[in-house]
């Protein structure tokens, strides 16, 4: 089985395998970070870079925890 086939199978049913969960988690966090970065850096605001990074990190961590609960922990309950 080639890598492309393995990734396609993992994406088709991400709830049933760890690779699919990891791929979707990576894409979700990447999208979250890019979107928040664009919002915080393109819209003029008086926040310092430290605050902007703290906001991005906090929201990304929250998304990670919600994703972990929704897709991993709920399978074992």
Order of alpha helices (4+ residues) and beta strands (2+ residues): alpha-alpha-alpha
